[in-house]
Every structure is written in C-alpha cells, then in structure tokens.
Amino acid sequence: MDTRGQLSVEYILMVGFVLAIVLVIAVYVSDQTEQNTIATAARLGATNTSAEIGILNQNITPIRVEKIDMTSGDNIDVTIYLSNSDLSESQKQSILLSVQQAIESEGYTVQNMGNNLTISTSRHNYLIGLA
C-alpha cells in the first residue's frame, strides 16, 4: 500500500489550517493597530500643543492630557480629556489642529468639522473631540 499520497494530503490540510489561523489573527491585530495609531497620534498632538500653550501663557496653569477615551464599534468616538477645562475656543482649536496634523502625519485623511475631527478608514469612522 502506498502512503505517500496520504502524507501529502495531510500536510496540505495542516498548512491550510495554520494559514487560516494566522490570517484571522492578522485581521484582528491590524484593526487594533489602526486604533492604537490614531489614539497615540491624538495624544501626541494634544500634548504638544497643550505644553506650548502652558509655556506661552504664564497666567495659565499647566495643561496635560489626562486620558484618551475610545468607544468601540464601527463608529468610534475618541474623547481627549485635559486637566484644564477653562480654555478659550482659540486654544481648543489650536489643540484640535495639532491633533489633526499628528494624525495626518500617520497617513490618515482628517476632516475638521469645527469642534470635532472626523476620520473615515476602511474599518471604522472616528469622531475626535475634546471633553
């Protein structure tokens, strides 16, 4: 009895099964990477401008980014919480503009909608704003 053919079929089935598992993990990881990239760029942009505002205005208490809150799903709300909420509209716009530039430097297209930023990718729609 010739078993060489059976070994080839078993090998092909095993490789196919492993490849399917790797592809499922890759899709999940790439989704998380996109979300982490946008959250990190939003934090970096807000941190840079809030530090600049604190340096240029001696009468303002230092501003820091306390946290970035993200909801889950297809439409993701990204909220940036700052330690000082008594900012003028021009200062808030400066922070959002810096967040926009940081996200665009990562290769995403951002639309400025006044008090919010929107990003549409192939996986999610993001709405970014200040708390």
VENMOPE-V78661 format. One line per field, one symbol per residue. psi: psi as a letter, one per 20 degrees, with the letter a starting at -180 (. if undefined). Layout:
psi = ???
//
This chain:
psi = pojhhhhgghgggggggggggghghhgghhghggghgggghgggghgghhggghghohjpqqpqogropprrahoppopopqhojlqrhhhghgghhhgghghhiijqpppokejqqqppaigrppoprq.
//
